[in-house]
Amino acid sequence: MNARRSAFIDIRPLTTVPAFARLWVGATLSGLGGQLTIVAVMLQVYDFTGDTFAVSMIAVAGLIPMVLAGLYGGLLADAFDRRAVALIAASVTFVSTALIAALAWTQVESLWSLYLLSVVNSAANSIVMTTRSAITPRLLPRDLLPAAAALQGVTVGIMVMAGPALAGVLVATVGYAWTYSVDVLLMSSLFLGLWTLPRLRPEGTIARPGLESLRDGLGFLRKAGNIRLQYILDITAMTFGQPTALFPAVGAVLLGGGAITTGVLTAAVALGALLSSLLSGPIARYRHHGLGIERSIIVYGASILAFGAVLAAAALGAFAPETVGPNTPNVVLIAAGAAVLAVSGAADNVSAIYRSSMMQSAVPDAMRGRLQGIFTVVVAGGPRIGALYAGTLATFTALWFPPLLGGFLIIGIVAVLVRLSPGFRAYDAAHPVP
């Protein structure tokens, strides 16, 4: 079927550009392994402490190092061979994961070792993400960038859907050491995709990494109204609409099912992302990316609000067995929560397709690393701020309150900001303007 008419995902980036195909396969497999470690660390910290706030602090502790690494990684990507930068950062990610596994096998892991190695891992991975995103537009023509962004949604869907579910099962059956070790094995695939790339020096004027280079990037962003607003919209959605840090406590005390419920809820988000990517033909062909970002984030906010309502119903005892616990889950409300989270994953992925395409099309190559660095900070840092919001507010109120309030805030803030920016709504992918 013609890719221009099909409702299904456009796979031409994989079939026509072997270098991109290898990079995509490596990123998908290594991302799947990374999710095993992320979820296993969350569960292990909750085992150590029994405290949702402690779980949220995993993300918060890594925020500043990850922000600095993402920004500096963008400077490096605009100054040196992007392939080499990505390979070095991937090596650090690999070693930190191997150390987490080794500590688990020797049974000398501690709360602080999990925090420290998670921080190193997230910082190095931030550089990998930044550099890899700057590489993609060099491998593909501009008209295939939305399709490449949709394929990234498949990657996210696979790794976040299968990863947390598999992590929950592995932790519950064979323990933490084996779970971390599987990540080490899968992460090695990332090197294949990076190693086989050609040298990719930045095009145009090469900026020496440093404060002046960063100031140039921020100066460009101040003039790039469409790029700047998409950053603000994404931060809004991730700050008030990230209930992931609540999942261990939700599975333990509110919906029941324990680690399995944590995996199911996390996987539901990814299932929505995966389905929306598989059916992304019309999405990738839609040219009005600013309008698409606005509508998808509003749908995202509504779905997070609905998840808060599901948790509130659970708190009131709706559909619950006599005693909710690890072996007595509230099946009806777990299914309802998973359904609305799947909608949130689909909406977030549609927004990501348009945001990524706008970034890669409208920003010149000489500036792309720095802007991707800021973009990576937004994408990866937003959920960590959201974890702090959700964990802190839930500690002082109830598990259902952060997503319920957050959904209302997302819808209202996004509607106001976009209404004040008519140029964003008028953005046309055929004539990209940063």
TIKETOR-547878 format. One record per residue (C-alpha): residue in one letter; x, y, z. Coordinates in steps of 0.05 Angstrom, whole numbers, plus 5000, padded with zeros to 4 digits. Example, Ala and Ser with C-alpha at 12.3 -4.5 7.8 and 13.67 -1.06 7.14 Angstrom:
BEGIN
A524649105156/S527349795143/
END
This chain:
BEGIN
M500050005000/N502450704985/A505951005046/R502551665032/R495551365040/S496550795089/A493750855160/F499750445184/I506650685203/D511350895147/I517450435152/R521450755095/P526851015144/L528450295161/T528050015090/T531750565054/V537150775103/P541050185133/A544950625181/F538550895212/A535750185215/R541749935255/L541450525301/W533950415313/V534749675329/G540449815377/A536650365412/T530449945418/L533849345449/S538149755496/G532150175516/L528249545533/G533949335579/G534350025610/Q527049985630/L528449345668/T533449705711/I529150325721/V523249935746/A527449445787/V531050025822/M524250335838/L521749685867/Q528149565906/V528150255937/Y520950155957/D522949485988/F528449836027/T524250416052/G516750286041/D516551026023/T513651335959/F517651965971/A524051565971/V522151265904/S520851955874/M527552185900/I531051695852/A528852145795/V530052785833/A537152605853/G539152505781/L535853145756/I541553645762/P546953175736/M542452975679/V540953705662/L548353885661/A550153255621/G544653385570/L546854105560/Y554153935556/G552653345511/G549253835463/L555454275463/L559853665448/A555153445392/D556054125358/A563654095365/F565953385353/D564352755315/R557352575340/R558651825332/A564651855379/V560952275431/A555151775432/L559851175437/I563551455497/A557151635534/A554150955519/S560350625549/V559150995615/T551850785615/F553950065604/V559050065661/S554250375711/T548949845696/A554149295702/L556049555771/I548749555794/A548348825772/A554948645806/L552748945872/A546248565869/W549747905855/T554548015914/Q548748255958/V552348885979/E547649375946/S544949945989/L540050515982/W545751005968/S549150565916/L542550515878/Y541751275880/L548951405859/L549350915801/S542451125777/V544851845774/V551051655734/N546751225688/S541651765674/A546952305662/A550751885611/N544351665578/S542352395571/I548452515528/V546851895486/M539752135474/T542052845456/T547252615407/R543052075375/S537352575363/A542253055329/I544752475286/T537952275257/P536852875211/R543752745180/L541552035161/L534652185133/P531452685085/R526753185118/D520352865091/L521952225129/L523152555197/P515952485221/A516151745202/A522651685241/A519452015301/A513651515296/L518750945295/Q521651245358/G514651175387/V514950435371/T521650405407/V518650745468/G512550315465/I516449665462/M521449845516/V516450155564/M510949645553/A515149015554/G520549275601/P516449435663/A512048825655/L518148385647/A521648735705/G515748605751/V515647875732/L523247795738/V523648145805/A517847725832/T520847065807/V528447075800/G530347705838/Y533948355825/A540848085804/W538047715744/T533748305725/Y539748775723/S543948265686/V538848215629/D539548965620/V547148895614/L546248385559/L541048795520/M544949445527/S550849155489/S546549205425/L546949965428/F554249935408/L552649585342/G548250145318/L553150685339/W559650335318/T557350225246/L555550965235/P560151395192/R563751995222/L558752555233/R562053225243/P557253815251/E555754205187/G557154955182/T560955355235/I563454905290/A562555195360/R567755045413/P564254745474/G563655245530/L559355795559/E559656215495/S556955625455/L551355515505/R549656255504/D549156225428/G544355635434/L540056005486/G540256625442/F537556225383/L532155925428/R529856625451/K528456795378/A525356115361/G518256215388/N515455565362/I521055135391/R520855505457/L513355425466/Q513554675452/Y518754615508/I514154985556/L508154565537/D511953925547/I514654145615/T507554315636/A504953625616/M510653245648/T510653655713/F503353565729/G501952915691/Q507152405713/P504251925765/T509451375753/A512851485821/L506151315854/F505450635820/P509250215872/A504850485928/V498550435885/G500149695873/A501849575946/V496249925983/L490850215937/L489549765877/G493249145902/G497348665860/G504148925883/A509748925832/I505448615778/T500649205781/T506449685778/G508749345714/V501749325684/L500450065695/T507150275667/A506349805608/A499450095593/V502550775578/A507350445529/L501850035497/G498150685479/A504650975451/L505950345411/L498950315381/S498951045362/S505650945327/L503350335290/L497350725265/S501351365252/G500551415177/P495552005180/I499152295240/A505852345204/R502452655142/Y498953205183/R502753855170/H500054305225/H504754065280/G503354635329/L495954495329/G497353745335/I501753865397/E496354285430/R490753785419/S494753175439/I497153485504/I490053685523/V487852965512/Y493852755554/G491553205611/A484452935608/S486952215612/I491352365673/L485352695706/A481452055692/F486951635724/G486352065787/A478851935787/V480151175783/L484851215843/A479751635881/A474551095868/A479350575894/A480450985957/L472950975968/G472950215962/A469450155894/F469749445864/A474749235917/P475348545949/E474848526024/T482348646033/V486548945978/G493648675977/P499048365934/N494847735924/T488048065923/P488048605869/N482249055850/V481948775780/V476449245754/L479849885774/I486749635752/A483749515683/A480450205683/G486950545705/A490850175652/A485850395598/V486251135614/L493851095620/A494050775551/V490351385524/S495551825559/G501151445526/A498051515457/A496952255465/D503952375491/N506851985433/V503052395381/S505653025415/A512652735413/I512252585339/Y510553305323/R515453605373/S521253185348/S519653325275/M519254075289/M525954055325/Q529553665272/S526654045213/A526654765237/V533354795273/P539754855230/D544954295237/A550354745267/M545554915324/R542054235329/G546353915383/R545454495431/L537954525419/Q537453775425/G541153835491/I535954315517/F530453875487/T533353255521/V533453625588/V526053805578/V524053095557/A528052735611/G527953275665/G520453415662/P518452725688/R523252795746/I520153455766/G513453095758/A515852535804/L517553055857/Y510753385848/A506952725852/G511052415909/T510953045952/L503653205942/A501552485953/T505452466018/F501453056046/T494752896014/A492752235981/L495251795923/W489452005879/F490152765888/P496452925846/P493852635780/L486852915791/L489353625803/G494953555751/G490053385695/F486054015707/L492354435708/I495054145643/I488654275605/G487954995630/I495255205622/V496054915552/A489655225526/V491755915551/L498955885526/V497155655456/R491556165449/L496756705464/S501356435408/P497656445341/G504156305303/F504755645338/R497855425316/A499455635245/Y505955235241/D506454855174/A511454285168/A512354435094/H515355105113/P518654995181/V519955615223/P523455545290/
END
